[in-house]
């Protein structure tokens, strides 16, 4: 089990998120590509200008956070742009054609693909088995980046689940375990799989989570002490033998 101290994030102002995102992108993308992503931010901020999340933060902070998750994975500019725009078709009056004209076919197809997965997810919860939903996700996504954006979207939603009522938390957590964790596993995205699993467990079983979290922290502290003692003993023996280390 990894560190159970999950990143339950306090909302960041959108300007800070944009600076953080741009800083990460500049480590591996060219300036023209970074500017394309920033253009998507201004476009998305305008489209979502009258919307807020349950936490009270501006809605644009959510797609920016999703984009940051993908930037930390070093995804390409089109995927980052699509992440910022991933809710505009579903939640605003922006059409796919508008995105096509502003950002090109690839981005428009990615955003449209994520929107269709969201619609499928909403329709299918009660009427289809989780395995069927996963299969439909994979079948519908012509570009694998659609599912990667969707997984990043779920990661940020899970990180900010604290504002939800308990029953909704449990439903979303169960859905995450049944659909999104196996998808991440199937795609070999182990860090995503682990984080989603732990966040879902925390939401469904908060008391058990706290007990296990405390036990893991204690065990980790004891292991560090053992490693320090071993390291000290090895250094001493090497020094006694006049070996530099």
TAZIVEN-V712700 format. One record per pair of residues at least 6 apart in sequence whose C-alpha atoms are under 7 Angstrom apart, sorted by the first residue. I is the first residue (numbers start at 0). J is the second residue. Records with the same first field share a line. If there is no record, write none. Layout:
I->J + J
This chain:
3->197 + 212
5->198
6->158
7->158 + 159
8->158 + 159
10->56
13->60
16->63
20->67
21->33
23->70 + 71
24->33 + 70
25->33
32->76
36->76 + 79 + 80
39->80 + 83 + 84
40->83
43->59 + 83 + 84 + 87
44->59
46->87 + 91
47->58 + 59 + 91
50->57 + 58
51->57 + 58
52->58
53->162
54->162
62->82 + 83 + 84
63->83
64->155
65->82 + 151 + 152 + 155
66->79 + 82 + 83
68->151
69->79 + 151
70->79
77->106
78->144
80->106
81->106 + 109 + 110
82->148
84->110
85->110 + 113 + 114
86->114
87->93
88->94 + 95 + 114
89->114
95->107 + 111
98->107
99->107
109->145
112->140 + 145
113->145 + 149
116->136
123->132
129->177 + 178
133->178 + 182
140->146
150->179
154->195
157->198
160->168
168->202
169->202 + 203
172->199 + 202 + 203
173->199
175->199
176->196 + 199
180->192 + 195 + 196
183->189 + 191 + 192
184->192
200->208
201->208
234->244
237->243
